[in-house]
């Protein structure tokens, strides 16, 4: 059969409700077939929904009935018939078939069958695994969250700024992906757009960036990818307290948006939505010292001055039904650009926002160091090349200003809202330490 698409008009499955009682053509892929001899059924999906199609032998041309026997999982088809509501059918609508055209055949040995598969097998076949109902639900929720992010910042007067992916300056201590950059030495894949976001905040007041970021960490945990997406607002004149208020308003907006618009997808994932309904402002605020005392009482060996690990974060949120802010970490545990805490110079004005249910850190934020001399001293302490940050220091030379911002990890946020324990499912083609294909 030729793979050429039929030339007649067609409708998407999601549009069938507007065509009840009419004859329509749907182009889709077959997910299931069954037959009782004189009547047969094929369930179709087209990415917008699912639809049951009904074949009645004595109402069809013989060649159409014979074509049904050729259908296998993931055969692509064009089906014509009358659309009608049917609550018992998948998707709530079905079609009484009058014609069937096979567009693309699919061998009977389709790799993903209705049985348990190992995760490595599924990731090897990620290009096909995406077709499953659960993966579609995750993708729809991710898309809703992305749109909600843009809507939130647009409605709050932020300007989107796109920052470089190739850079000479680094923002974090974690590993870097380096590449030769003509005659200028090494360039690095961006770990963050933040430093450039600070420059944009001085120009435009309230900005956000939304782009891919890269960390060459040799980590195999369920919370790490080597390529992921970050949302990084930066706001002139915000201090650390205002920064946290923005974070909790932002997160509650995203959660409510998904609850309001993506109930069907949450149900597909069997997500306990009562956990999401508890996400309201204000969030709990704990000083780093308080957080260390809490985890130590629960058996952790973490000492003051050390960063909090995933197990510590789970212990901290165990007693709360909403996100928790841990504030004012020790200076040595955080990045060079964070502002020294005037009330305790051992610490910096920062926060991590920890999701409930043990999903860990989803936001890292801070007030930025706006004192030129202190920032320069921190660059020296970290052993960073001063010439790579000369432009960044200019922001403190020419009209320094109080400012703060944060980075939200999109994949971690989607995993939390979906209730998924590993972020490898929330991006179409995950990149991990030992996975570069497909």
C-alpha positions in Angstrom: 0.0 0.0 0.0 1.3 3.4 -0.9 2.2 5.6 2.1 0.7 8.7 0.4 -2.0 10.4 2.5 -5.6 10.4 1.2 -6.5 13.8 -0.3 -10.0 14.1 1.3 -10.6 16.2 4.4 -10.3 14.6 7.8 -11.0 15.4 11.5 -9.0 14.9 14.6 -10.5 12.5 17.2 -10.7 15.3 19.7 -13.1 17.1 17.3 -15.6 14.2 16.9 -18.0 15.7 19.4 -18.6 18.6 16.9 -19.4 16.1 14.2 -22.0 13.8 15.9 -24.3 12.3 13.3 -22.0 13.2 10.4 -19.8 11.1 8.2 -16.2 11.9 8.8 -12.7 10.6 8.0 -10.2 10.1 10.8 -6.5 9.5 10.2 -4.9 7.6 13.0 -3.0 4.5 14.3 -4.5 1.2 15.5 -3.9 0.3 19.1 -6.3 -2.7 19.5 -8.4 -4.9 17.3 -11.0 -7.6 18.1 -13.6 -9.5 16.1 -16.5 -11.8 16.8 -17.0 -13.0 13.2 -19.6 -10.7 11.8 -18.7 -7.6 13.8 -15.3 -6.2 14.5 -13.7 -3.3 16.4 -10.5 -1.3 16.1 -9.4 1.3 18.6 -7.6 4.2 17.1 -5.4 7.0 18.5 -4.2 10.1 16.7 -2.5 12.0 19.4 -5.5 14.1 20.3 -7.6 11.2 21.7 -8.8 7.7 21.2 -11.8 6.4 19.3 -13.5 3.0 18.8 -14.5 2.1 15.3 -17.1 -0.5 14.5 -17.1 -2.8 11.4 -20.3 -4.6 10.6 -19.7 -7.3 7.9 -23.0 -7.1 6.2 -22.9 -3.3 5.9 -19.4 -3.1 4.3 -18.0 -3.8 0.8 -16.2 -7.2 0.9 -12.8 -5.6 0.3 -13.3 -3.2 3.2 -14.1 -6.1 5.5 -11.0 -8.0 4.2 -8.8 -5.0 4.9 -9.8 -5.2 8.6 -8.0 -8.6 8.8 -4.7 -6.8 7.8 -4.8 -4.5 10.8 -2.0 -4.8 13.4 -0.8 -2.7 16.3 0.3 0.7 15.0 -0.9 0.3 11.4 -1.7 3.8 10.2 -5.2 4.1 8.6 -7.8 6.5 7.2 -11.2 5.4 8.5 -14.5 6.9 7.2 -17.8 6.5 9.0 -20.6 8.1 11.1 -19.5 9.7 14.3 -21.7 9.0 17.4 -21.6 9.4 21.1 -21.0 6.1 23.0 -20.1 6.4 26.7 -19.0 2.8 26.8 -16.4 3.3 24.1 -12.9 4.5 24.8 -12.9 8.3 24.5 -16.7 8.5 24.7 -17.2 8.4 20.9 -17.2 5.8 18.2 -17.5 5.5 14.5 -19.7 3.2 12.4 -17.2 2.4 9.6 -18.1 2.7 5.9 -14.6 2.7 4.5 -11.1 1.8 5.6 -7.8 2.7 3.8 -4.5 1.3 5.1 -1.8 4.0 4.8 1.2 2.4 6.5 1.4 -1.3 7.5 3.0 -2.4 10.8 4.7 -5.8 11.3 3.0 -8.1 13.8 6.2 -8.0 15.9 5.7 -4.5 17.2 8.3 -4.2 19.9 6.1 -2.8 22.7 3.4 -5.2 23.7 0.8 -5.1 26.5 3.1 -6.7 29.1 5.8 -5.6 31.5 9.0 -4.4 29.8 12.3 -3.4 31.5 13.1 0.3 31.6 16.3 -0.2 29.5 14.2 -1.9 26.8 11.6 0.9 26.9 14.3 3.6 26.7 16.0 1.8 23.8 12.5 2.0 22.1 11.7 5.5 23.4 10.7 6.6 19.9 7.9 4.0 20.1 7.2 4.1 23.9 6.1 7.8 23.4 2.9 6.4 21.7 1.6 4.8 24.9 -1.3 6.5 26.9 0.8 7.2 29.9 3.6 8.8 28.0 1.0 11.0 26.1 -0.5 12.1 29.5 2.9 13.1 30.7 3.7 15.0 27.5 0.4 16.8 27.7 0.9 17.9 31.3 4.5 19.0 30.5 3.1 21.1 27.6 0.4 22.6 29.9 3.1 23.5 32.5 5.3 25.1 29.8 2.4 27.2 28.5 1.4 28.2 32.1 5.0 29.3 32.7 4.8 31.7 29.8 1.4 32.9 30.8 2.4 33.6 34.4 5.3 35.7 33.5 3.5 37.5 30.7 0.6 38.3 33.0 3.1 39.6 35.6 4.9 41.9 33.2 8.1 39.9 32.7 10.1 40.1 29.5 11.4 36.8 28.1 15.1 37.0 27.2 16.9 34.1 25.4 20.5 33.6 26.7 23.5 31.9 25.1 23.9 28.1 25.1 27.6 28.5 24.3 29.4 30.5 27.0 32.9 31.3 28.4 31.6 31.8 31.9 30.2 29.2 34.3 27.6 29.6 37.0 27.8 26.4 39.0 30.4 24.1 40.4 29.1 21.0 38.6 30.7 19.5 35.6 30.9 21.2 32.2 30.6 20.0 28.6 33.4 21.8 26.8 34.0 22.2 23.1 36.6 24.0 21.0 35.5 27.4 19.9 37.5 28.5 16.8 40.6 30.4 18.0 39.1 31.5 21.3 39.8 28.3 23.3 37.1 26.3 25.0 33.4 27.2 25.1 31.0 25.5 27.5 27.5 24.3 27.1 25.5 26.6 29.5 24.7 25.3 33.0 22.5 28.3 33.5 21.3 31.5 31.9 21.3 33.3 35.1 24.4 35.5 34.7 23.1 36.9 31.5 19.7 37.2 33.0 21.2 39.5 35.6 22.5 41.8 32.9 19.0 41.7 31.3 17.3 42.6 34.6 19.5 45.7 34.8 18.2 46.7 31.4 14.6 45.6 31.5 13.6 45.2 35.2 11.8 41.9 35.3 12.9 39.1 32.9 12.9 35.3 32.6 14.8 32.8 30.6 13.5 29.4 29.4 16.0 27.2 27.7 18.1 24.0 27.8 20.9 23.6 30.3 23.7 21.0 30.5 25.5 19.4 33.5 28.3 16.9 33.0 27.7 15.3 36.4 28.5 11.6 36.6 25.2 11.0 38.4 22.8 8.1 37.9 20.1 9.2 40.4 16.4 9.5 39.5 16.6 13.3 39.7 19.4 14.0 37.2 19.7 14.4 33.5 22.7 15.7 31.6 20.4 17.9 29.4 17.3 19.5 30.9 15.3 22.7 30.8 15.4 25.6 33.2 13.2 28.6 33.9 15.1 31.5 35.4 13.5 34.8 36.4 15.6 37.7 37.5 14.0 40.7 39.2 15.6 44.1 39.8 15.0 45.4 43.4 13.8 42.1 44.7 15.5 40.8 47.9 15.6 37.3 49.1 12.2 37.5 50.9 10.5 38.9 47.7 12.2 36.2 45.7 10.6 33.5 47.8 7.2 35.1 47.5 7.5 35.1 43.8 8.5 31.4 43.9 5.5 30.3 45.9 3.1 32.3 43.8 4.6 30.8 40.7 4.5 27.2 41.8 0.9 27.4 43.1 -0.1 28.9 39.8 1.4 26.0 37.9 -0.2 23.4 40.1 -3.6 25.0 39.9 -3.3 25.3 36.2 -2.8 21.5 35.8 -5.5 20.7 38.3 -8.0 22.9 36.4 -7.1 21.8 32.8 -5.5 18.4 32.9 -7.7 16.2 35.1 -8.0 13.5 32.5 -4.2 13.2 32.2 -3.7 13.1 36.0 -6.3 10.4 36.2 -4.5 8.4 33.5 -1.3 8.6 35.6 -3.4 7.7 38.7 -2.1 10.8 40.5 -3.5 11.5 43.9 -4.7 15.0 43.3 -5.4 15.7 47.0 -1.6 16.0 47.3 -1.6 18.8 44.7 -4.7 20.5 46.2 -2.7 21.0 49.4 -0.2 23.2 47.6 -1.2 26.7 48.7 0.6 29.7 50.0 2.4 30.4 52.2 5.1 27.7 52.0 7.0 26.6 55.1 10.2 28.5 55.7 13.1 26.9 57.6 16.5 28.3 58.3 19.3 26.0 57.2 20.3 25.5 60.8 16.8 24.4 61.7 16.8 22.0 58.7 20.0 20.4 59.9 18.6 20.0 63.4 15.5 18.3 62.0 17.4 15.8 59.9 19.8 15.0 62.7 16.9 14.2 65.0 15.7 11.8 62.4 19.0 10.0 62.2 21.0 11.9 59.5 24.7 12.4 60.0 24.8 15.7 58.0 26.7 18.4 59.9 26.3 22.2 59.8 28.2 23.5 56.8 27.4 20.5 54.5 24.9 20.6 51.7 21.7 18.7 52.2 21.4 15.5 50.2 18.3 13.9 48.7 17.7 11.8 51.8 17.9 14.9 54.0 15.4 16.7 51.8 13.0 13.8 52.1 13.3 13.9 55.9 12.6 17.7 55.9 9.4 17.6 53.9 8.0 14.4 55.5 6.0 16.4 58.0 4.5 18.9 55.5 1.9 18.8 52.8 3.3 21.6 50.7 6.7 22.8 49.5 9.3 23.8 52.0 11.8 26.6 51.7 15.2 26.0 53.3 17.0 29.3 53.6 20.4 30.8 54.2 22.8 28.0 53.5 26.5 28.2 54.4 28.6 30.2 52.0 30.9 27.2 51.2 28.0 25.0 50.1 26.6 27.5 47.5 27.6 29.3 44.3 29.9 32.4 44.3 27.3 34.9 43.1 25.0 34.6 46.2 24.9 37.6 48.5 26.5 37.3 51.9 24.0 37.3 54.8 24.5 40.5 56.8 23.1 38.7 59.9 25.5 35.8 59.6 28.4 36.2 57.2 29.0 32.5 57.3 25.9 32.1 55.2 24.3 33.5 52.0 20.8 34.9 51.3 19.5 31.9 49.3 16.8 29.3 49.3 16.1 25.8 48.0 12.4 25.0 47.5 11.8 21.3 48.3 8.7 19.6 46.8 6.6 17.5 49.2 6.2 13.7 48.9 10.0 13.3 48.8 10.5 14.8 45.3 13.3 17.0 46.4 14.6 20.4 45.3 12.8 21.9 42.4 13.9 25.5 42.8 17.2 27.1 43.8 17.2 30.8 44.3 19.1 33.6 45.9 19.7 37.3 46.3 22.7 38.1 44.2 25.9 39.7 45.6 25.7 43.3 44.5 28.9 44.5 46.2 31.8 44.6 43.6 34.6 43.9 46.0 32.8 41.0 47.7 31.9 39.4 44.4 35.5 39.8 43.1 36.8 38.2 46.3 34.4 35.2 45.8 35.5 34.7 42.2 39.1 34.6 43.4 38.2 32.2 46.2 36.6 29.8 43.7 39.6 29.9 41.5 37.6 31.2 38.5 39.2 33.2 35.7 38.5 36.8 36.4 38.7 37.9 32.7 35.7 35.6 31.9 33.6 37.5 34.4 34.8 41.0 33.7 31.5 41.8 32.0 29.6 40.3 34.9 31.5 42.5 37.3 30.5 45.5 35.2 27.0 45.1 36.5 28.4 46.1 39.9 30.6 48.8 38.5 27.9 50.7 36.6 24.9 51.2 38.8 24.8 48.2 41.1 21.4 47.2 42.4 19.6 44.8 44.7 18.3 41.9 42.7 17.3 38.3 43.1 16.2 35.3 41.0 15.8 31.6 40.9 16.0 28.6 38.7 13.1 26.1 38.4 14.0 22.7 36.9 11.2 21.9 34.5 11.7 18.1 34.5 11.7 17.9 38.3 8.6 20.0 38.5 6.8 17.9 35.9 7.8 14.7 37.7 6.5 16.0 41.0 3.1 17.2 39.6 2.7 13.9 37.7 3.8 11.9 40.7 6.6 10.1 38.8 9.6 8.8 40.7 12.1 9.3 37.8 12.5 12.3 35.6 13.6 10.2 32.6 9.9 9.9 31.6 9.1 13.6 31.6 11.3 14.6 28.6 10.7 13.1 25.2 14.3 11.8 24.7 16.2 11.8 27.9 20.0 12.3 28.0 21.7 10.5 30.9 25.2 9.5 31.7 25.0 6.3 29.8 22.3 7.2 27.3 22.7 9.2 24.1 20.2 7.4 21.8 17.6 7.4 20.4 
